[in-house]
């Protein structure tokens, strides 16, 4: 895998899966799965956006909502790539100025109440911390002098200094007093749905 120039980010010895579910809590595995299907993902996004715009006026604006968990291996492993690939498709279609992207990032506390195993809780917290650092960095690229530079293979390259989304929403199940809602997952889902 690492022999491909665009896969140099992949560790020669990725962490062992911590769970038999999904990517086992390993963020690199989530990202690897997206990279392996990147062309199909781009085509699906292109088809969806094109079909949504069919019949609308040329000046109609889009609002794209991206939802992801920040504690597992899949969501926390691919969320930035997904956001930037959405921007890539919008630019390819000439819609970058006619679309607003909103990210809904579910913090680890949303799922922790449903996880009994302490090892699983630890990797959810670790993934959440790493994801939040990445999101913070990318939302402030202009200030910190950074950029998003990624080759996805098949001629798809993204080089930008723009944030991953125009509006980032952090969704937590913890109230202002520091208590986690008794039904954290459903509470967070309802908050996000009601807002949208």
HUURGI-V136171 format. One record per pair of residues at least 12 apart in sequence whose C-alpha atoms are under 10 Angstrom apart, sorted by sequence separation. I is the first residue (numbers start at 1). J is the second residue. If there is no record, write none. Layout:
I & J
I & J
This chain:
14 & 26
15 & 27
17 & 29
67 & 79
87 & 99
109 & 121
112 & 124
147 & 159
148 & 160
149 & 161
172 & 184
173 & 185
14 & 27
15 & 28
16 & 29
49 & 62
66 & 79
87 & 100
108 & 121
111 & 124
112 & 125
147 & 160
148 & 161
172 & 185
173 & 186
14 & 28
15 & 29
68 & 82
87 & 101
146 & 160
147 & 161
148 & 162
173 & 187
174 & 188
14 & 29
49 & 64
86 & 101
108 & 123
109 & 124
146 & 161
147 & 162
148 & 163
172 & 187
173 & 188
66 & 82
108 & 124
109 & 125
145 & 161
146 & 162
147 & 163
148 & 164
171 & 187
172 & 188
173 & 189
11 & 28
66 & 83
107 & 124
108 & 125
171 & 188
172 & 189
10 & 28
65 & 83
83 & 101
107 & 125
108 & 126
143 & 161
171 & 189
173 & 191
9 & 28
10 & 29
64 & 83
83 & 102
108 & 127
109 & 128
141 & 160
142 & 161
172 & 191
66 & 86
83 & 103
107 & 127
108 & 128
141 & 161
142 & 162
171 & 191
172 & 192
10 & 31
107 & 128
108 & 129
140 & 161
141 & 162
142 & 163
171 & 192
9 & 31
10 & 32
64 & 86
106 & 128
107 & 129
139 & 161
140 & 162
141 & 163
170 & 192
9 & 32
80 & 103
138 & 161
139 & 162
140 & 163
141 & 164
169 & 192
79 & 103
107 & 131
138 & 162
139 & 163
140 & 164
7 & 32
107 & 132
138 & 163
139 & 164
79 & 105
105 & 131
137 & 163
138 & 164
139 & 165
105 & 132
136 & 163
138 & 165
139 & 166
7 & 35
62 & 90
135 & 163
139 & 167
6 & 35
76 & 105
135 & 164
139 & 168
75 & 105
76 & 106
105 & 135
135 & 165
1 & 32
75 & 106
76 & 107
136 & 168
62 & 95
135 & 168
61 & 95
62 & 96
70 & 104
71 & 105
60 & 95
61 & 96
62 & 97
63 & 98
64 & 99
65 & 100
66 & 101
67 & 102
68 & 103
69 & 104
70 & 105
71 & 106
59 & 95
61 & 97
62 & 98
63 & 99
64 & 100
65 & 101
66 & 102
67 & 103
68 & 104
69 & 105
70 & 106
71 & 107
72 & 108
49 & 86
58 & 95
61 & 98
62 & 99
63 & 100
64 & 101
65 & 102
66 & 103
67 & 104
68 & 105
69 & 106
70 & 107
71 & 108
59 & 97
60 & 98
61 & 99
62 & 100
63 & 101
64 & 102
65 & 103
66 & 104
67 & 105
68 & 106
69 & 107
70 & 108
71 & 109
132 & 170
59 & 98
60 & 99
61 & 100
62 & 101
63 & 102
64 & 103
65 & 104
66 & 105
67 & 106
68 & 107
69 & 108
70 & 109
71 & 110
72 & 111
34 & 74
42 & 82
45 & 85
46 & 86
49 & 89
50 & 90
58 & 98
70 & 110
71 & 111
33 & 74
41 & 82
45 & 86
49 & 90
69 & 110
70 & 111
71 & 112
30 & 72
31 & 73
32 & 74
46 & 88
47 & 89
69 & 111
30 & 73
31 & 74
34 & 77
35 & 78
38 & 81
42 & 85
46 & 89
50 & 93
27 & 71
29 & 73
30 & 74
31 & 75
33 & 77
34 & 78
38 & 82
41 & 85
42 & 86
45 & 89
46 & 90
49 & 93
26 & 71
27 & 72
28 & 73
29 & 74
30 & 75
31 & 76
32 & 77
33 & 78
41 & 86
45 & 90
25 & 71
26 & 72
27 & 73
28 & 74
30 & 76
31 & 77
32 & 78
35 & 81
42 & 88
43 & 89
46 & 92
49 & 95
25 & 72
26 & 73
27 & 74
30 & 77
31 & 78
34 & 81
38 & 85
42 & 89
46 & 93
24 & 72
25 & 73
26 & 74
27 & 75
28 & 76
29 & 77
30 & 78
31 & 79
34 & 82
72 & 120
76 & 124
23 & 72
24 & 73
25 & 74
27 & 76
28 & 77
29 & 78
30 & 79
31 & 80
71 & 120
72 & 121
22 & 72
23 & 73
24 & 74
25 & 75
26 & 76
27 & 77
28 & 78
31 & 81
71 & 121
73 & 123
77 & 127
21 & 72
22 & 73
23 & 74
25 & 76
26 & 77
27 & 78
31 & 82
71 & 122
72 & 123
73 & 124
76 & 127
80 & 131
21 & 73
22 & 74
23 & 75
25 & 77
71 & 123
72 & 124
75 & 127
76 & 128
79 & 131
71 & 124
72 & 125
75 & 128
76 & 129
77 & 130
78 & 131
19 & 73
23 & 77
70 & 124
71 & 125
72 & 126
73 & 127
76 & 130
77 & 131
80 & 134
18 & 73
69 & 124
70 & 125
71 & 126
72 & 127
73 & 128
76 & 131
80 & 135
17 & 73
70 & 126
71 & 127
72 & 128
75 & 131
76 & 132
79 & 135
70 & 127
71 & 128
69 & 127
70 & 128
71 & 129
76 & 134
80 & 138
69 & 128
70 & 129
71 & 130
72 & 131
76 & 135
70 & 130
71 & 131
113 & 173
70 & 131
71 & 132
103 & 164
104 & 165
110 & 171
111 & 172
112 & 173
69 & 131
70 & 132
102 & 164
103 & 165
109 & 171
110 & 172
111 & 173
101 & 164
102 & 165
103 & 166
104 & 167
105 & 168
106 & 169
107 & 170
108 & 171
109 & 172
110 & 173
84 & 148
101 & 165
102 & 166
103 & 167
104 & 168
105 & 169
106 & 170
107 & 171
108 & 172
109 & 173
110 & 174
70 & 135
100 & 165
101 & 166
102 & 167
103 & 168
104 & 169
105 & 170
106 & 171
107 & 172
108 & 173
109 & 174
84 & 150
100 & 166
101 & 167
102 & 168
103 & 169
104 & 170
105 & 171
106 & 172
107 & 173
81 & 148
85 & 152
99 & 166
100 & 167
101 & 168
102 & 169
103 & 170
104 & 171
105 & 172
106 & 173
107 & 174
113 & 180
80 & 148
88 & 156
103 & 171
112 & 180
113 & 181
81 & 150
88 & 157
113 & 182
114 & 183
88 & 158
110 & 180
113 & 183
114 & 184
81 & 152
85 & 156
87 & 158
88 & 159
109 & 180
110 & 181
113 & 184
114 & 185
85 & 157
109 & 181
111 & 183
112 & 184
113 & 185
85 & 158
110 & 183
111 & 184
112 & 185
84 & 158
110 & 184
111 & 185
84 & 159
87 & 162
109 & 184
110 & 185
111 & 186
84 & 160
109 & 185
110 & 186
81 & 158
87 & 164
110 & 187
111 & 188
84 & 162
86 & 164
87 & 165
110 & 188
84 & 163
85 & 164
86 & 165
106 & 185
109 & 188
110 & 189
83 & 163
84 & 164
83 & 164
84 & 165
107 & 188
82 & 164
83 & 165
106 & 188
80 & 163
81 & 164
106 & 189
80 & 164
79 & 164
80 & 165
106 & 192
105 & 192
104 & 192
104 & 196
102 & 196
25 & 120
24 & 120
26 & 123
25 & 123
26 & 124
24 & 123
25 & 124
66 & 165
19 & 119
27 & 127
65 & 165
70 & 170
18 & 119
19 & 120
25 & 126
26 & 127
64 & 165
70 & 171
18 & 120
25 & 127
65 & 167
66 & 168
67 & 169
69 & 171
27 & 130
68 & 171
19 & 123
27 & 131
18 & 123
39 & 152
38 & 152
39 & 153
42 & 156
38 & 153
39 & 154
35 & 151
36 & 152
38 & 154
39 & 155
35 & 152
36 & 153
39 & 156
34 & 152
35 & 153
38 & 156
67 & 192
65 & 196
9 & 150
7 & 150
8 & 151
6 & 150
7 & 151
6 & 151
7 & 152
5 & 151
6 & 152
7 & 153
5 & 152
6 & 153
5 & 153
6 & 154
4 & 153
6 & 157
